Amino acid sequence: MRAEQVADGVYRLCTLMVNVYFVEAASRSWALVDTGMRGYSGAIRREAERLFDSPPLAILLTHGHFDHTGGLPGLANRWGVPVYAHPLELPYLTGRSSYPPPDPTVGGGSQSWISPLFPRGPIELDDSVHILPEDGVVPGLPEWQWLLTAGHAPGHVSFFRDRDRTLIAGDAVVTTRQESLINVMLQHEIVWRPPAYYTCDWAAARRSVETIAALDPEVLATGHGHPMRGALMRLELRNLVDDFDYVMPMSGRYIPFPAVTDHRGVVHVPPRVGVSPAQIGIATAIGAAGIGLAWYARARLKGSRYGSLRALP
């Protein structure tokens, strides 16, 4: 696995279906944004050693969902570096609260159907977790600022560098339809809403998309999907703002009322709607079978002369 350069001093490594970013600062110092899926910490370390001469100054989290923190405990311990997150994410990183339950009724794809199987319990980092500075400064990266882009997670943040308008957006927006396993595997590019099954506040998610569009980024580096850049990306981003009422789910557990969270974690979640435990079980079985078939198809595709082609719409 090799990281690809997506902007000046910014490198992306895909861990199964989630991106992590190595971000260089002055004098070859650097920071890691997110830690990807569990089982990829070795790959992350190897790329870090290839790209840089020293451990990172910090690990920065866009949010604490399992697919962005899989390598976090091991990497933080091995490197002995601080971890930074928004204060509203701390309950889920310090053992105090689980995230709001995912909603398998939204999104319409097998990723949504199997989302009840995804881990949502807290991890316990305690002393190594620090709060991002209130003034927007990013520790270790003086050219960057962080912005609250909540909705997908209570304390979700994005990182922006103004000099070349590079945005590391996490899951506030993504560049593939993450609810669809086929799109996840084949990475069809589209500027898209946050993954629906984990988004627990759609009004906040809308505001975050508006915030991101107002930055007018040149490079959009997201948690899921390929980085996108340029005028076409910005057009799709503006279209997402204009069409948000159409792309967000029409109904679901967190529509119209969001999960209520605070610095202690989850305070209240709306009741489950539209699906029974038995239906969840059936959908989960179908989704698990779909994952196996999709991975098999992807492996076959990699071995064919069509392996470099992008997905069909």
TAGILIN-V896623 format. One record per backbone hydrogen bond with DSSP energy under -0.5 kcal/mol. NH is the residue of the N-H (numbers start at 0). CO is the residue of the C=O. E is the energy in kcal/mol with one decimal. If there is no record, write none. Layout:
{{NH	CO	E} {NH	CO	E}}
This chain:
{{3	11	-2.5} {5	9	-2.6} {6	9	-1.3} {9	6	-2.2} {10	21	-2.5} {11	3	-3.2} {12	19	-2.5} {14	12	-0.5} {14	17	-3.8} {15	13	-0.8} {16	14	-2.2} {17	14	-1.4} {18	222	-2.9} {19	12	-2.6} {20	32	-1.9} {21	10	-2.7} {22	20	-0.6} {22	30	-2.9} {23	8	-3.3} {23	21	-0.5} {24	28	-3.5} {27	24	-0.8} {28	25	-1.9} {30	22	-2.3} {31	57	-2.0} {32	20	-3.1} {33	31	-0.7} {33	59	-3.0} {34	67	-2.8} {39	36	-1.4} {43	39	-2.2} {44	40	-2.5} {45	41	-2.4} {46	42	-2.1} {47	43	-2.3} {48	44	-2.5} {49	45	-1.8} {50	46	-2.4} {51	47	-2.6} {56	29	-3.2} {57	29	-0.5} {58	81	-2.2} {59	31	-3.4} {60	83	-2.3} {65	118	-0.5} {67	64	-2.2} {68	64	-0.8} {68	65	-0.6} {69	35	-2.5} {70	34	-0.5} {70	35	-0.5} {71	68	-1.3} {72	68	-0.5} {74	70	-2.4} {75	71	-2.8} {76	72	-2.1} {77	73	-2.5} {78	74	-2.7} {79	75	-1.8} {80	75	-0.7} {81	56	-0.6} {82	127	-3.1} {83	58	-2.8} {84	129	-2.0} {88	85	-2.2} {89	85	-0.7} {89	86	-0.8} {91	88	-1.1} {92	88	-0.6} {92	89	-1.4} {93	89	-1.3} {94	122	-1.6} {95	90	-1.5} {96	90	-1.8} {98	119	-2.3} {102	196	-2.6} {103	101	-0.6} {105	102	-1.2} {110	178	-1.8} {111	178	-0.9} {112	108	-2.0} {113	109	-2.1} {114	111	-1.3} {116	113	-2.3} {117	114	-1.6} {122	91	-1.8} {124	92	-2.1} {124	122	-0.6} {127	124	-1.5} {128	125	-1.8} {129	82	-3.4} {131	84	-2.0} {135	132	-1.5} {137	143	-0.9} {138	136	-0.6} {140	137	-2.2} {143	140	-1.8} {144	159	-2.2} {145	135	-2.0} {146	157	-2.4} {148	155	-2.7} {150	152	-1.2} {155	152	-1.5} {156	61	-2.3} {157	146	-2.3} {158	167	-2.5} {159	144	-2.9} {160	165	-2.5} {161	142	-0.6} {161	159	-0.5} {163	160	-0.6} {164	160	-0.8} {165	160	-1.5} {166	164	-0.5} {166	218	-2.6} {167	158	-3.2} {168	166	-0.8} {168	220	-2.3} {169	220	-0.6} {171	168	-2.0} {173	191	-2.0} {174	223	-2.3} {177	175	-1.7} {179	176	-1.8} {180	178	-0.6} {183	179	-2.2} {184	180	-2.6} {185	181	-2.5} {186	182	-2.5} {189	174	-1.1} {191	173	-3.2} {191	189	-0.6} {197	194	-0.9} {198	194	-0.7} {198	195	-0.8} {199	150	-1.4} {199	197	-0.5} {200	150	-1.3} {201	253	-0.6} {204	200	-1.9} {205	201	-2.1} {206	202	-1.9} {207	203	-2.1} {208	204	-2.1} {209	205	-2.2} {210	206	-2.3} {211	207	-2.4} {212	208	-2.4} {213	209	-2.1} {214	210	-0.9} {214	211	-0.8} {215	212	-1.5} {216	211	-0.5} {217	164	-2.6} {218	164	-1.8} {219	227	-3.4} {220	166	-3.2} {220	218	-0.6} {221	219	-0.6} {222	169	-3.5} {227	219	-2.2} {229	217	-2.1} {232	228	-0.6} {233	229	-2.0} {234	230	-2.3} {235	231	-2.4} {236	232	-2.3} {237	233	-2.5} {238	234	-2.4} {239	235	-2.0} {240	236	-1.7} {241	237	-2.5} {242	238	-2.6} {243	240	-1.1} {245	242	-1.6} {246	242	-1.7} {247	243	-2.1} {251	254	-0.7} {254	251	-1.5} {258	199	-2.4} {259	267	-3.2} {260	258	-0.6} {261	264	-2.3} {264	261	-1.6} {266	259	-3.2} {267	259	-1.8} {279	275	-2.3} {280	276	-2.2} {281	277	-2.4} {282	278	-2.9} {283	279	-2.6} {284	280	-2.1} {285	281	-2.4} {286	282	-3.0} {287	283	-2.7} {288	284	-2.2} {289	285	-2.3} {290	286	-2.1} {291	287	-1.9} {292	288	-2.2} {293	289	-2.7} {294	290	-2.6} {295	291	-2.0} {296	292	-2.6} {297	293	-2.5} {298	294	-2.3} {299	295	-2.2} {300	296	-2.4} {301	297	-2.4} {302	298	-1.1} {303	300	-1.5} {306	303	-1.5} {308	305	-1.9} {310	185	-0.8}}
